[in-house]
Amino acid sequence: MGQITVKDKTFEVSINETTIKQRVREVAQQMSRDLEGKNPLFLAVLNGAFIFAADLMREMTIPCEISFVKLASYQGTTSTGSIKEVIGINEDLSGRTVVIVEDIVESGLTIKRMMEQLGTRNPASVQVCTLFFKPEKLKEDLKLDYVAFSIPNDFILGYGLDYDQQGRQLKDVYSLIHNS
């Protein structure tokens, strides 16, 4: 399946499932080494990061925990620029090593807002792990601790990422090729 159509747009495979799984394994191995003895709390950002977070957790070799937060900043194929917190954090973060697990970092606004909110809860540290990073789109001065893939400024879907809630279930990642 090289090309697919979702709603009114055509996409082609840009990163296949095998490459994604290998890279997720490598990131998990690095995190397991770096965070040894810290029992990190992963905060996976819904909806997009749920598949990445699940695969990442299965590859971790150290004790760790996971929770979920939901923030919304998208409509269709563009970020609205405003972020609304939908589901918050219930865990006590005091003294914890917290790792934000995100599907994609573009402008950095979502991560910056999350880091500000988390910082008020006295964590030992807050780190960022993202599946995809679009360096060309970054507007905030951010340190991304773990980046699986740096990608061009294409609209992508699959492996948890969607186009109007469609395509999250795709095992490969697809880039937009036709905008009709």
C-alpha positions as CSV (number, residue, x, y, z in Angstrom):
1,M,0.0,0.0,0.0
2,G,2.2,2.9,-1.3
3,Q,-0.6,5.5,-1.6
4,I,-3.9,5.9,0.3
5,T,-6.7,8.4,0.2
6,V,-8.2,9.6,3.5
7,K,-11.3,11.8,3.0
8,D,-10.3,14.3,0.4
9,K,-6.5,13.9,0.6
10,T,-3.9,11.5,-0.9
11,F,-0.9,10.3,1.1
12,E,2.1,8.1,0.4
13,V,4.3,6.0,2.8
14,S,7.1,8.1,4.1
15,I,8.3,5.9,7.1
16,N,7.4,2.2,7.2
17,E,6.4,0.2,10.2
18,T,9.7,-1.7,10.5
19,T,11.7,1.5,10.6
20,I,9.4,3.0,13.2
21,K,9.6,0.0,15.5
22,Q,13.4,-0.2,15.2
23,R,13.7,3.5,16.1
24,V,11.2,3.3,19.0
25,R,13.3,0.3,20.3
26,E,16.5,2.4,20.1
27,V,14.9,5.4,21.9
28,A,13.6,3.1,24.7
29,Q,17.1,1.6,25.1
30,Q,18.6,5.0,25.4
31,M,15.9,6.2,27.9
32,S,16.3,2.9,29.9
33,R,20.1,3.7,30.3
34,D,19.6,7.4,31.0
35,L,16.8,7.0,33.5
36,E,18.0,3.9,35.4
37,G,17.0,3.9,39.0
38,K,14.6,6.9,38.6
39,N,11.2,5.1,38.0
40,P,10.1,7.7,35.5
41,L,6.5,8.7,35.0
42,F,5.6,9.0,31.3
43,L,2.9,11.5,30.5
44,A,1.6,10.5,27.1
45,V,-0.3,13.2,25.2
46,L,-3.5,12.0,23.8
47,N,-4.8,11.2,21.3
48,G,-1.8,11.1,18.9
49,A,0.9,9.6,21.2
50,F,-1.0,6.6,22.5
51,I,0.4,4.1,20.0
52,F,4.0,5.5,20.3
53,A,3.6,5.5,24.2
54,A,2.4,1.9,24.2
55,D,5.3,0.7,22.0
56,L,7.8,2.7,23.9
57,M,6.6,1.3,27.3
58,R,6.9,-2.3,25.9
59,E,10.5,-1.6,25.0
60,M,11.6,-0.1,28.3
61,T,13.8,-2.3,30.5
62,I,13.5,-0.3,33.7
63,P,10.6,0.2,36.1
64,C,8.4,3.1,34.9
65,E,4.8,4.3,35.1
66,I,2.5,5.9,32.6
67,S,-0.4,8.3,32.7
68,F,-2.2,10.3,30.0
69,V,-3.0,13.9,29.4
70,K,-5.2,15.3,26.6
71,L,-4.6,18.7,25.0
72,A,-6.2,20.0,21.8
73,S,-4.6,22.4,19.4
74,Y,-5.5,21.0,15.9
75,Q,-8.3,21.4,13.4
76,G,-7.9,19.6,10.2
77,T,-4.3,19.9,8.9
78,T,-3.3,23.0,10.8
79,S,-2.6,23.9,14.4
80,T,-5.0,26.4,15.8
81,G,-2.2,27.9,18.0
82,S,-4.4,27.8,21.1
83,I,-4.1,24.9,23.5
84,K,-7.0,23.7,25.6
85,E,-6.4,21.3,28.5
86,V,-9.0,18.6,28.4
87,I,-7.8,16.0,30.8
88,G,-5.4,16.9,33.6
89,I,-2.8,15.1,35.7
90,N,-3.8,13.4,38.9
91,E,-0.4,12.0,40.0
92,D,1.8,13.6,42.7
93,L,4.8,14.8,40.6
94,S,6.9,16.0,43.6
95,G,10.4,14.7,43.2
96,R,9.5,12.6,40.2
97,T,11.3,12.2,36.9
98,V,8.6,13.1,34.4
99,V,8.9,12.4,30.7
100,I,6.3,14.0,28.3
101,V,5.7,11.5,25.5
102,E,4.4,13.4,22.4
103,D,3.6,12.2,18.9
104,I,4.9,15.3,17.2
105,V,6.6,18.6,18.1
106,E,6.1,21.4,15.6
107,S,5.8,24.9,17.0
108,G,6.7,23.7,20.5
109,L,3.7,25.6,22.1
110,T,2.1,22.5,23.5
111,I,5.3,21.2,25.1
112,K,6.1,24.7,26.5
113,R,2.7,25.0,28.1
114,M,2.9,21.5,29.5
115,M,6.4,22.1,30.9
116,E,5.2,25.3,32.6
117,Q,2.2,23.5,34.1
118,L,4.3,20.5,35.3
119,G,7.0,22.8,36.7
120,T,4.5,24.1,39.3
121,R,4.2,20.5,40.7
122,N,7.8,20.3,41.8
123,P,9.1,17.4,39.7
124,A,12.7,16.4,40.0
125,S,13.0,16.9,36.2
126,V,10.8,17.1,33.1
127,Q,12.1,15.6,29.9
128,V,10.5,15.4,26.5
129,C,10.4,12.4,24.2
130,T,8.8,12.9,20.8
131,L,8.3,10.5,17.9
132,F,8.4,13.2,15.3
133,F,10.1,16.7,15.3
134,K,9.7,19.3,12.6
135,P,12.7,21.6,13.2
136,E,11.6,24.1,10.6
137,K,8.3,24.8,12.5
138,L,9.8,25.3,16.0
139,K,8.9,28.7,17.5
140,E,9.9,28.0,21.1
141,D,13.3,27.5,22.6
142,L,13.0,23.9,23.8
143,K,15.3,21.1,24.7
144,L,13.9,17.8,23.3
145,D,15.6,15.0,25.2
146,Y,14.6,12.2,22.9
147,V,13.6,12.5,19.3
148,A,12.9,9.4,17.2
149,F,12.6,11.2,13.8
150,S,13.4,14.7,12.6
151,I,11.2,15.2,9.6
152,P,10.4,17.9,7.0
153,N,7.4,20.1,7.3
154,D,5.0,17.7,5.7
155,F,1.5,16.8,7.0
156,I,1.7,13.2,8.1
157,L,-0.7,10.6,9.4
158,G,-0.6,7.0,10.7
159,Y,0.9,5.4,13.8
160,G,-1.4,7.4,16.0
161,L,-1.4,10.6,14.0
162,D,-4.7,11.6,12.2
163,Y,-6.3,13.7,9.6
164,D,-9.7,14.7,11.0
165,Q,-9.7,11.7,13.3
166,Q,-9.0,9.3,10.5
167,G,-5.8,7.2,9.8
168,R,-4.5,6.7,13.4
169,Q,-4.7,2.9,13.0
170,L,-2.2,2.9,10.0
171,K,1.0,1.0,10.8
172,D,3.1,3.1,8.5
173,V,3.5,6.9,8.5
174,Y,2.2,8.6,5.4
175,S,2.9,12.1,4.0
176,L,0.4,14.3,2.2
177,I,1.0,14.4,-1.5
178,H,-2.2,15.7,-3.0
179,N,-4.2,18.6,-1.6
180,S,-7.5,18.6,-3.4
